[in-house]
Amino acid sequence: MSGLLPLGEVCRNASRAFDLKKPEAIFINTGDVLNGDFLHSDYSETRSMPGQAKKAILKDDILYSEIRPGNGRFAYVNFDAPDHVVSTKFMVIEAFDRILPKYLYLILTSASVQNEFKLIAESRSGTFPQITFDAIAHVPIPVPEIEEQERIIDSYFGIHDKIALNRKLNETLEEMARALFQSWFVDFDPVKAKLAAVRNGSDPERACMAALSGKLRIAPGKPKSDTLAAQLPTAEELDTAIAALDTLSPAQLEKLAQTAAHFPADFEDSELGLVPEGWKASEIGNEVSIYGGATPSTKEEKFWDGDYAWATPKDLSGIPSKVLISTQRRITDQGVAKISSGQLPAGSVLMSSRAPVGYLALATAPISINQGFIAMVCDKKLPNSYVLLWAEAVMDEIKSKASGSTFAEISKKAFRPIQLVVPNKSILTSFDQIVTGFYRDITLDERQTRTLAELRDTLLPKLLSGELSVGEIQSAAEIAENR
């Protein structure tokens, strides 16, 4: 390492005026960035923007909030930003030639530097903690040679990019699960395909296979209020989609045929309106076992820091995917004994019932819960994959059942009567085999992501200080990826 230099010698707080003559722009306030991410890219009229919308930014700038610097309100500008105008409450930090912008970003967002900025902010007099660039310009930071900075950047962002890729893959898998649930159990696409084929003299099994494969889109864009006949595909649409099945392999066709055989070819009336023939309308309270939880006394040390996971809604608030890997707090066997529901089995569907209503997750291990949950144990016909996606699909209805003057809460009594469709067992089995695979991959990716994030956050300070080499960090990352 080349030693320490004052921050003010390697960068400046740029003050570039944005051209407010533009009719529209993207205004970024301090609440619109978080831990490196821009939270929106929406245009608005410049004439309606607040007075602090003044600063222009450029690619490779670093945005850093002057207000409460410990709150993670910073971001790296890795794009051209001619239409972005940012608040005057941001420092717009521009690196000089002797330091690479991405390396400077790593320094400024490291835990040690954030803590130092926070102490400086809290030492000033005022209504809230705040820093200025002048107040932090003296802070010493390590500035190695450019080649070493590049190696550090490559090492850090190699881990960072792997985390981002895992998160993107998980978003895709969750979207695929939601789309499949919507098609099979909300829009009833496979059943509509069969019914249309019967009415048009086509092959109903192959029509259903076309719907299952995505070759046939059922009534895209048509409102659900249309008659059933209006929602069915035309004879021409059926023929085109069935012909497209010829592009699939024999193995794919065989699997589609096995699944298609389980879907009915007509609808029948129910309390929920038309549902596929042989399926039934029911209430969630009749199809799963529903539990609440409790909080053992926090004054009794014997209940806490044990071997058993204990969840609060806060544990679900920041998870990027709907799988709960770990909890902030754990309890002892004596703590578990204080909760009537005890330890719920792995695979339980957790839903926050207050503050706020609607966080959802699958528990990946046995778990105890506090009083802010409704837990669904899927010990009857419905698999947990179906129940999780059902709850997500009807969340507006669930929230409408909540009440309370201080904060909205849905009780188990109000939750149990909510209606749902119960498909036949063979279709549920086919669905669960597909979607459980998605959530298994999501869980594995999330575990790896957590390991990588811990590696990044714990080893980065040692890398920046020269305690560890880039090669040692890369070796640790490879081990984490292969776990």
N, C-alpha and C positions, 0 to 999 in steps of 0.2 A: 504494500500500500504506500501511497505517496504522502500521507499525512493529512492533517486537518486544515480546513480553510473556513473562514467565516462565510455564512450563507450569502451575504450581500456581495461577496467578491465573485460569485459564480452564476448569479442570476439577478433579475430585477422584477419589480412589480410593474408590468406594462400597463400603460393607460392610453389605449387607442379608442377613439370615439367611433361609435357605430353610426352609419348613415341612416338616421331616422326618417329620411325622405322616402325610403322604401315603403310601399303601402302595407306590406306584411313582413313578419320576421318570426323567428323562433326565440321566444324569451325564456331564458334559463335563470331561475331564482335559486337561492341557496338550498331550498327544499327539493329542487329538481335534479340533484345529483346525490349519489350515495355510494360510498366505498368503491369509487371508480366508474360507476355506471351513470349514464344519462337516462333519466326516467321518462322522458317524453321527447318527441320531435314534432310537436304540433305548432302550426303557424297561427298567428293572431294579428289583428290590425295594430300597427305601431302607434296609431293615434290613441288607442285605448290602453296602452301599456303604462305601468307605474313609473314614477319619476326616476327610480334607480335603474331603469333599463337604459344603460348608456354605453357599456363597454363592448368593443369588438374583440373577437378572439381569432387565433390562427391555429393551424395544425401544429401539434407538438407543444402547445401551451398547457399549463397545469392550472386548473381552477381549484382554489382553496378558500373555503369560507372563513371570513374574519370572525364570524359569530360562533361561539362555542366550538372551538377547533377540535374538541374530542369526540364530536358526533359523526365523524365519517363523511362530512359533506365536502368531498373532493372528487375530482375526475381528471383523467388525462385525455386531451383532445387528439384523437388518432384519425381525424378526418378533416377535410377542408370544410370551413365553417363560415362561408360568406353571408349566410342568412341568420346566423346566431348572434343574439345580443344578450349580454349577461349583466347581472346585478352589480352595482357598485359595492355591494357587500362581499364580493369575491376579490381576492388577490388573483390577478392573472399573471402567473409566474412564467417568465421567459428565460430559458437557459442561455448562458454565454457559451462561447466556443469550447472552453476547456472542460465542459461537463455535458454529457449526453442527456437530452430531455427525459428519456425513459429511466435512466439511472437516477436522475434528480427526483423523479416521481417516486421511485422506490425508497429513496432516503426520506423524503418528506412524509410519506405515508407509513413508514416503519413505526412500530409501537413506541420505541424510545423517543423519537422525534415528536410524535404526536403528544406523548406525555409531557415533554418539555414545553411545547406550545401551549398545552392546557394549563400548566403551572404559570406561565407568563400571562395568559389571559385572565386567570383567576386572581392574579396579584394586582391587576389594575382596578381603579375605582370606577364604578359604573353600575348600571342596573343589571347587566349580564356580562359573562366572560367574553372578552373580545381581544383580538390581536391586530396589529398592523404590521406591514412588512418592516418598517423601521424598528419595531419592537423585537423582531426575530432575526434581523440581519446579522447580529453578532453570533448567532448559534453556530458552533463549529460542526462541520460535517466532513466525513472521509471522502477524499477526491483522489482516486488512483489514476493511473495512466488510462488513456482512452481504450487501449486494447483490453485492459482488465475490466473496465466498465462494460465493454461489449460482451465479455464472457459472463459477467454477472447478469446482465440483461437476458442473455440467451438462456442461462440456467433458470432464472426466475420465471420467465415467460414460457419456458418449456413446460414447467409445472402448471402455471396459470392457464395455458392453452389446453392442457389435458383436462383440467377441471371444467373449463368452459365447454369442451367437447362432450364430456360426460353429462353435463347439465342439458345441453342441446339434445343429446340422444334420449335422455329421460323425458324431456318435453315432447319429443316426437312419439315415444312409446305411450305416454299418457294420452296424447291426442288420438292415437290409433285406438286405444281402449275406449275412449269416449265415443269415437265415431262408430265403432262396432256396436256398442250398446245402443246408440241412437238408432242405427239402421235396423237392428234385430228387434229391439224391445220398445222403441218409441214410435218409429215410423213404420215398423213391420214390413220392411222392404221385401224379404224373401217370401212372405205370405202373399203380398200383393202381386209379386211376379208370378207365383203359381196360379193365383186366381185369374189374372189377366190371360195367362196361357190357356187355361181351361175354357174361358169364354171365347178366345180367338182361335181355338183349334190347334194351338201349338203344344209342344212338349213341356208340361209343367215342371218336371224335374230339371230339365236343362235350363228353363227360364229361371228357376230358383238358383241354380248353379251360377247363372250369369249375374244375378243380383248379389250373391255371396262373394263372387270374385271381383266385383266392382265394374264389370263390363256393362251392367245395366243400372242406370240411375233412375230411381223411381220418382216421378213427378217433381223434378227439381224446380224449386222456386214457387210451387203451388201452395197456397195456404191450406192448413189442416181443416179449415172450415168448409172446404170443397166437399162435395159428395164423394163417397168411396169410388164410384165409377170414374170421377174426374181425376182421381189420384193414381189410377192404374196406367201402366204404360200402354202405348198403342201397339197394334199388330206389327207395324213397321219397326218400332223400337225393339220389340221382342225379337224379331227375325234378325236384326242387325247384331244385337247383343249375343244371341245364341250362336250365330255364325262366328263371332269373335272368340268363342271358347276353343276353336280349333287351333288357336295360337298357344294353348297351354299344353303342358306335358301330360302323358298318361297318368303319372303319379298325382299331379295336381288335380286332374279331372276326377280321379278315383276318390280323393279326399273330399272334394266338393260334393260329389254324388252322395257320399256317406252322410255328410252334414245335411244336404238338401232333403234327404229322405225323412228326416225328423220333423220338418215343417209342415203344418197343415196347408190346405189349399182354399180355405174360406174363413169367414169371420162369424162371430155370434154376438148377440147382445149381452151386456153385463152392466154392473153398477158404474163402471168406468166408460161406458159406451161400447163400441165395437172392439172386440179383442179377438185374436186368432182362435180358431175352433179348438176346443180341448184345453185352452189355457183358462185361468180363473182370476177373478178380481178378489183381493184379500186386503188385510190390514197388516202393516209392518209388525205390529205387536203380536200377531198370530204366527209370524214366519221366522222370527229370531227371538232370542232371549235378551232382554233389555236390562241393563244395570246402570247404577250411579256409583258414586264414590265418596270419599271423605278425606279430610286432612287430619292425621294424627297430631296431637298437641305438639306444637313447636317448642314448648317449654321443657319437654321431656327428651333429654338427649338419647335415651335408650331406644327411641323410635326412629332415629335418623342415622344416616351414613352407613347403611347396611348393604345387603347384597341384592335388594329387590328394586326394580325400576318403579318409579312413582311419577305419574305425569300430571301436569297442569295444562290448561289451554295455551299458555305461553310456550310450551315445548313444541306446539304445532304451528305457532305464529310465523316462524322464520324458516320452516323447512321448504326446500324448493320443489320436492316431489311428495306425493301423498303416501309416504312410508315413514314411520317413526323408528329411527335407529337407536336413539338413546334419549335419556331424560336428564335434566339438570340436577335433580335430586334423587336420592335413593333412600329406601327405608329398611328397617330390620324386620325380622319375623314378628317381633312384638308390634311393630308399626302396622304390618299387614293385618294382624289380628284385630286392629282397631277399625278396619274398613270392612263393612258387611259383604262387599263383593270380593274381598280378598285379592288374589292375583288372577287376573283374567288371562285366558290362553292366548298364545301367539296366534295372529290372524284375526283378532278382534277388530271390529271397525269402530274407531273412536270419532265422536263428533262433539265439538264444544257446544254446550247448551246455553252459554251466557258469556258475555264480555270477550268477544262477540259470539253470537250464534253462527255456527257454520264451518269452523275449521274441521277438516277431515283428514284421517290417516289410517292406514293399516298398521297395527302393532306387529313388529317383526319378532318380538320375543314376549314371554309372559310379562304382564304389567299390572300395576295397581293405578288407580286414578283418583283425582280429587273430585269435589262436588260440582265442578264446572263441566262435567261431561255427561253425555248419554253414550253408553257403550253397547254395541250390538254384537253378540256372540252368535255366530252362524252355525248352530248345532242342529238345524232341521234341514229343509230341502234346499234353501237358497245358499249358494256359495258366497264367500265374502267379497269376491270380485264383483259379483252382481250387486250386492248390497251397497258397496262403496260407490259404484257408478250410478246406482239408482238415487242415492242420497244427494250426490252432486247434481244430478239431472233435475231433481225436484226441490232444490234448495230454496227457491223463492217461496214455494208453498210451505216448507218447513219454517222459514223465517216468519211467514204470515201468521203462524200459530203461536208465536212468542208474545209475551206480555210482560209488563213491569214498568214501574214509574221511574226507578233509578236507572236501570239498564234492562234491555230486552232479555228475556230468558224463556226457553221452552221447557216445559216440564215433561216428565215421562208420560204422565197422563194425557197431555195434549199431543204427544208424539205418536203414541201407540196406534191411534185410529187412522193415521194417514194411509191412504190406499195405494196399492201397487198391483201390477200384473205379475202373476206367477206362471211362467212358462212350464212346459212339460220337462221332465227330468232329463231326457236325452239331449234336449237343446241346451239346457243349463250346463250339462257336462261338457258338451262341445265348446260352448262359450268359455267356460272356466279353464279348459285345457289351453285355449289360445291366450286368454288374458292373464292367467296366472304366470305364464311364461314371460309376459311383458313385465309384470311386477317383480318377478324373480330377477330379471336383468336390471330393473330400476334399483332394486335393493343392493345388488352387487356393485353397480356403478356408484351408488350413493356412499357405500362403505369405502370404496376406493377414493372417492372424492374427498371424504372427510380425512382420510389418512394423508392424502396429498396436501390438503389445506393446512393440516397441523404441521406437516413437514415444512411447507413454505413459510409459515408464520413463526415457527420456532428456530429454524435454521438460517433464515434470512439475516437476522442481526449478526450471527456468527460469520456469515459470508461477507457482509459489508465491513465487518471489523477485521477481516483477514484471519479469524480463528479457524475457519474451515476453507478448504479450496473448492473451486468449482467442480472438480472431479469428484470430490467426496459428496457434494450435494447431488450430482447426477447419479451416482451409484445408489444413494439412498432413495432417490425418486424411482429408479428402475425396480428396486426391491418393493416399494409401495405399489407400483403398477402391477406387479406380478403376484401380489397376495391374493 
